[in-house]
Amino acid sequence: QVTLVESGGGLVQAGDSLRLSCAASGRIYSSTFMAWFRQAPGKEREFVAGIRWGVGNTYYTDSVKGRFTISRDNAKKTLSLQMDSLKPEDTAVYYCHVHHHWDNTDYWGQGTQVTIST
């Protein structure tokens, strides 16, 4: 069982920065894939960025490449998302996600609201 708690959302202006954090409790393995997803009103949840916990390989959706940076702190079991040059279209609820490859299980956080004003 894994519990995820996100923090760091808020209301900022276009061009500003925000940093999201996700604190994980429970077992995190080197093969675990952790990611950020987001869901805007009226839209499906979409992948934003992900990282392989052990080796640290990172992945991004095209719309955030060069603006967002995903990172993890192994010792603290914390996942972060640094978001720079924010745009109104980044407005969404952001969710932390864990996927365990060894037993094919998924866990989600409760979400944190990010709102970008023009």
C-alpha positions as CSV (number, residue, x, y, z in Angstrom):
1,Q,0.0,0.0,0.0
2,V,1.3,3.5,-0.9
3,T,-0.2,6.8,0.2
4,L,0.6,9.9,-1.7
5,V,0.1,13.5,-0.5
6,E,0.5,16.4,-2.9
7,S,1.2,20.0,-2.0
8,G,2.3,23.2,-3.6
9,G,-0.6,24.1,-5.9
10,G,-2.0,27.6,-6.0
11,L,-3.0,30.6,-8.1
12,V,-0.3,32.4,-10.0
13,Q,0.0,34.6,-13.1
14,A,1.2,33.5,-16.5
15,G,5.0,33.3,-16.7
16,D,5.3,32.6,-13.0
17,S,6.7,29.4,-11.4
18,L,5.3,26.8,-9.0
19,R,6.8,23.7,-7.4
20,L,4.7,20.7,-6.6
21,S,5.7,18.1,-4.1
22,C,4.4,14.6,-3.5
23,A,5.3,12.8,-0.3
24,A,5.0,9.0,-0.5
25,S,4.6,6.6,2.3
26,G,4.8,2.8,1.9
27,R,7.1,0.7,-0.3
28,I,8.9,2.4,-3.2
29,Y,11.1,0.2,-5.3
30,S,13.9,0.9,-7.8
31,S,11.5,-0.3,-10.5
32,T,8.7,2.0,-9.4
33,F,7.6,4.6,-11.9
34,M,6.4,7.8,-10.4
35,A,4.6,10.5,-12.4
36,W,2.5,13.6,-12.4
37,F,-0.8,13.7,-14.3
38,R,-3.2,16.6,-14.7
39,Q,-6.9,17.0,-15.4
40,A,-8.4,20.2,-16.7
41,P,-12.1,20.9,-16.5
42,G,-14.0,18.9,-19.1
43,K,-10.9,17.0,-20.2
44,E,-9.4,13.6,-19.6
45,R,-6.6,13.1,-17.2
46,E,-3.2,13.3,-19.0
47,F,0.4,12.4,-18.4
48,V,2.6,15.3,-17.6
49,A,6.0,14.0,-16.5
50,G,7.4,10.8,-15.0
51,I,10.6,9.3,-13.6
52,R,11.9,5.8,-13.0
53,W,12.7,5.8,-9.3
54,G,15.9,3.8,-9.4
55,V,17.8,5.1,-12.4
56,G,16.2,8.5,-12.6
57,N,15.2,8.5,-16.3
58,T,12.7,11.2,-16.9
59,Y,9.9,11.6,-19.4
60,Y,7.7,14.6,-20.4
61,T,4.7,15.3,-22.5
62,D,5.6,17.6,-25.4
63,S,3.7,20.6,-24.1
64,V,5.8,20.9,-20.9
65,K,9.3,20.1,-22.2
66,G,11.7,22.8,-21.4
67,R,9.4,24.3,-18.8
68,F,8.8,21.6,-16.3
69,T,11.3,19.5,-14.4
70,I,10.5,16.3,-12.5
71,S,12.8,15.1,-9.7
72,R,12.9,12.8,-6.8
73,D,14.5,12.6,-3.4
74,N,15.1,8.9,-2.7
75,A,15.8,9.3,1.0
76,K,12.7,11.3,1.7
77,K,10.6,9.4,-0.9
78,T,9.4,12.7,-2.3
79,L,8.6,13.5,-5.9
80,S,8.7,17.1,-7.1
81,L,7.6,19.0,-10.2
82,Q,9.2,22.4,-10.9
83,M,7.0,24.3,-13.2
84,D,8.4,27.4,-14.9
85,S,7.0,29.8,-17.5
86,L,3.5,28.7,-16.6
87,K,0.7,29.2,-19.1
88,P,-3.1,29.5,-18.6
89,E,-3.4,26.1,-20.4
90,D,-1.5,24.5,-17.5
91,T,-4.5,25.1,-15.3
92,A,-5.6,21.8,-13.9
93,V,-5.7,19.5,-10.9
94,Y,-2.3,17.9,-10.7
95,Y,-2.1,14.3,-9.4
96,C,0.8,12.3,-8.2
97,H,0.9,8.7,-9.4
98,V,2.8,5.6,-8.5
99,H,3.0,2.4,-10.6
100,H,4.7,-0.7,-9.3
101,H,5.8,-2.9,-12.1
102,W,6.4,-6.0,-10.0
103,D,2.7,-6.4,-9.2
104,N,1.1,-4.0,-11.7
105,T,-0.5,-1.8,-9.0
106,D,-1.3,1.9,-9.2
107,Y,-1.8,4.6,-6.6
108,W,-3.0,8.1,-6.8
109,G,-2.8,11.2,-4.6
110,Q,-5.8,13.4,-3.9
111,G,-4.7,16.1,-6.3
112,T,-3.7,19.7,-6.0
113,Q,-5.2,22.6,-7.9
114,V,-3.0,24.8,-10.1
115,T,-4.6,27.9,-11.6
116,I,-2.8,30.2,-14.0
117,S,-4.3,33.6,-14.7
118,T,-3.6,35.8,-17.7
